[in-house]
Structure formats: C-alpha cells, structure tokens
Amino acid sequence: MARRHGKTKEYESSRYVKDIKSADVWSVFKIIADFVQGFDELGDLGPSVTIFGSARLDENHPYYTQAMTLANMLGEKGYNVITGGGPGIMEAANRGAFQIETVESIGLNIELATEQQPNPYITKGQSFDYFFSRKVMLVKYSMAYVIFPGGFGTLDEMFEALTLIQTRKVWGVRLFVVGTEFYAPLIQFIKDKMLAEGMIDEIDVRLINLTDDLEFVVREIEKSLISQIQTMEKEGLTDTKYYKALASHVDETHSYAGQGSS
C-alpha cells in the first residue's frame, strides 16, 4: 500500500493477496451480488447491441469515430447500446448512443488495478468485481455483438461470443467484426489453420461477418430482430417479457406486436 495525494493506493499484488486470503464464502456472495444486480438492472431492456473494442484509442482515432457513428445509427433505430463502460471504443459507442435520448447507453465497468473509470456517456451502469460475471451480462441481453479492433480483452470477448453462437448457447444472435484491414490476418489464420486442420467447420467461419460497412451492420441487425421475433412466435413465447420488449420496438409496418405465429 502507498499514499498519494492523501489517498491510499492499493497495488495489484495487494489486492490479489487479499482475494486469496478472503474466505471462499465471501467470494461467492460477491459473485452472486454481481449477477443479481446485473439481472435487476438489465432484465427489462428492449433490443440491445453490445459493442466491444480497445480501451486505448482516443477520440481522434478513426475506429473511435466509426464506433461512435455506428452506436448513433443503432440508437436512431431504437437499439440500446451496451459496452464495457471504459474509455476508447467503449466510450465512443456510449457517446454515440448517449446522443439519442430514447435509448439507454449502458456501461458495464470492471474494477481493475489500473483504476479504469466509467466514461461520462453512460445512462445506466454497473461495476463488476469479476470478469466472468461482467462478460455474462455483456452478452446475455444483446441480440448482436459488434467487435471493433482491440487487444487481448477484445479478442477474448470475440471468441467467447463466437463459441456461444457456435454451440447454440445463444440463438438468433449475429456477430460483426468491424475493421477489415486490422482483422484480415486473424480471419486468414482461422481459415488456414483452424478450418484447414478440421478444428472448426465452414459454417463456423461464416458466423464472422467481417465488414467496414456500418449501414450493412444496422440492416442485418434489423433483419435479426425480425427473425428472433418470428422464432419466438413459433415457439409460443409471445407472453414473455423478452418477446414483448422486442416486439414493442419493431417498426409498425412489421405489425408483429401482439400477434402469434400463423
């Protein structure tokens, strides 16, 4: 521990040792608290899209501008935007959604030794102690994931999202990867190594929508929303809170709200 400007600073090692020393039962309570608060805060959201990306890019970077633009486009269509709540691409996405008063700009922050602070463009937020509980909330209430360029954390989130879609732990969810120049080598590796050696199938590769066309992303998410509503109608789920939340945001010309499958 050290003091700076009258405040006690906790080093990374100090916090790690403290977690080891703490009783397992208290860790369980903290984990439960993360989930309970997340379910309570996010359970009644309408259509939402999660945007992932680097925390290290400033507002002058082209990817920051792209993320902000996409989030604004999604907000204009009535989609809430969910991010990790920090700086960089996360801030850009929250900032774009924040400009649309009719949607929520959601930030799910993580307590880090580097003292990551929530960005100022969040209308609904939560701070998590654990990465794994935060990652559940980042994907659970979204109907699409958009991956912008980033580091280890972004790639971790991208491959977890892909695994959830591949194994059908989530359904009707689309994944878009924005940044063709940045991600092209990774996609090529996936094809040349994972696919070529039989570790994944061709259909798995097609789960990745690599693009720089933001209008394409918005159009495909709109299609995905209709598809999810139709599937829920066929499964007899029209009385669920989630169905009603999705249907209430569909454009009136689609006329799905309150209708069952024919």
N, C-alpha and C positions, 0 to 999 in steps of 0.2 A: 504494500500500500504506500502511496505517496500523496503529498498535499500540493495542490496547485491553485493559486488564487483563492485560498481559504477552503477549497473543496478537496475531499479525499478522492484520489483516483485509484481505481481497482485494476491491477494488471491482469492480463489474460490468464496467467498461471494461478493467480489468487482465486479467481472465480472458478477455474477448473477444479482446484483442490477443494474448494468449498462444496461444489456439487458432489464430489466423491465422498466427502465426509458426511453429507446430509443423509438422513435416513431415507431408504427407498420409498417408504410410505408417503413422505412429504413430496417426493418427486412425482408420485402417482397423482396426488392432489393437484399439483401444478399442471400436470398433463391434462387431467380432467377439466380443470379451470379453463385451459386454452380452448378445448373443444366446446365446452358448454357456452362460453362467451361467443365463440365463432358461430355456433348454430343459432344462438339467440339473435345475434346482430345481422346475420346474412340469410337466415332461413326464409324470409319473406321477399327476397329480391325478385324482380322480374328478369327478363332476358339480360344476361351479362356476358362480357367478354374479358378474359384475362390477358394482359399484355406483359411479357417478360423481356428483360434486356439488361444491359450493363448499367451499373450504378456510377460508372466513371466518366461518362460523357457529359460535357456541358451544353448549354443551350445554343452554342454556335455550331455544334456538330450536325451534319446532315441527317444522321439517324435520329437525333433528338427531334428535329423538325418533322421528320416522317412520322414518328410515334405520336407526336402532338397532333398532327393533321389527321391521322387515322382515328385517334380517340375522339376527336371533334366530329368527324364524319359519323362514327358509330353513335355518339351522343345525339346527333341530329336525327338519327333513325330510332331513337328511344332505347338504346342499349346502355346499361350501366357499364362502367369500366373498372376492373379490378387490377391492382398491381401490388408489388411488394412494399409499396409505401415509401421507398427511399428516394435518393437522387437519381440523376441520369435519365435513362429511358423511362424508369418508373415515374419520375417527376414529370417528364414530358407527357406521358399518357394521362396522368391525373390532371395535368394542366389543361390538356385538350378537352377532357370531359367536364372539368370544372366550369368551363365557359358555357355549358348547356345547363340551365337551371332545372330542367325537368328530369335529369338523371342523376344518379349517385356516382361520385368519384371516390372509389374505395381504396384504401391503403392498408395492407396487412404487413405491418412492420415487424422486424426481428430485433431482439435485444442482442447487440454484438459488443465485443470488447472494443471495437473501433468507434463505438458510440454513434451508430447510424441514427440520424434523426429523421422523423417523418417529414416529408415535403409539405409545403404550405397549401397544396391544392387538393386536399382530402376533405370530403364532406362526411364520410363515415369511415372510421378507422379502428384498428385493434393492434395491440402489441403482443407478440408471442415470445415465450421463453425458448421454445423448441422449434427447430427447422421442420421436423416431420409433421407436427400439428398445423403449422403455418401452410405447408405445402398441400395438405388435405383441403384446407379452406380455399386456397388459390385455385384449385381445380374443381372442387365439389359443386360450386354454384355457377359454373360457367358453361356456356354452350359452344364456345370456341376458344382456342388458345392461339395467340399470335406471338411468335418468337422473333425478337429483334437481335442484332449482334450483341454478344456478351461473353463473359468469361466462364469459369468453372460452374458457378451457380446457375447461370442461364442454361448451359448445356445439361446440367443435372436435371433442371426442370423440364427441358425439352424432351429428354429421353424418358423421364418418368411419365410425362404426358403421352408420349408415343406408346409406351408399354401398357398404360391403362386403356388406350384405344385398341391396340393390337389384341389384348387379352379380353376385350369387351367388358372390362370393369366399369367403363363409362360407355354410353351409346349415343349415337347421333351427334357426337362432338367432332368438330373439324380442327385441324392443326395447320397453321400457316406460318411459313418461315420467310421473313422479310429481310432482304439483303443478299441478292443473288451472288454478287462478287465475293462477299465475305464467306458465305456458306457453301459455295460451289465445291471447294475442295473436300469438305466434310461429306457432302452428298455423294461425291465421286468415290470417296473411301467406303461409304456404306454400300455402294453398288459393286465396287471392285473387290472388296474383301468380305463383308458380311453376306451379301447376296450371292456372290460367286462361289463362296465356300459353303453355301447351304445353311447358313445360320439364321437367315430370315427368308421370307418369300417375296416374290414380286409384288404381291398385294400389299405387303408391309411397306415397301418403298413408296407405293402410291398414297400412303397416308400422309406423306410430307408434301405440302403444297408450297413449293419454292417460288417466290414472286417478288417483284417490286411494284406491282400494280395494286395500289390501295383500293381503287374502285372495285377491282376483282374480289378482293378480300371481303368488302362490305356486301357485294352481291351474293357471294357464296354463303356468307353468314345468314343473310336473309332467306336464302333457299333452305339452309339447315334448320332455321326456326320453323318454317312451314312443315318440313319433313318430320321434325320432332313432334309437332302438334298432331299431325296426321297419325303418327305411330301411337301416340298416347290415346287418341280417339279409338283406334282399332283395338287397343288393349283394354278399353273400358276404364280409362283413368281420368275421365273428364270431371270427376268430382274432387280431384286432388288439388291442393293449394298450388302446386307447381304448374299444373296444366292451366289453371285459371290465371296465374301470373303471366305465363307465356301468351295465352290467347288474348289477354287484355291489351297486349302491346302490338298485336298484329294489325296491320293496316285494315281499315274497314272493308276495303274491296275484297279481301280474302274471306271475310264472314265466317271465321271458324269459331269465334267465341260462342259458347253455349250450345254448340252443335256436336252431336256424336257422329261416329262414322256411319256412312251409308251402307 
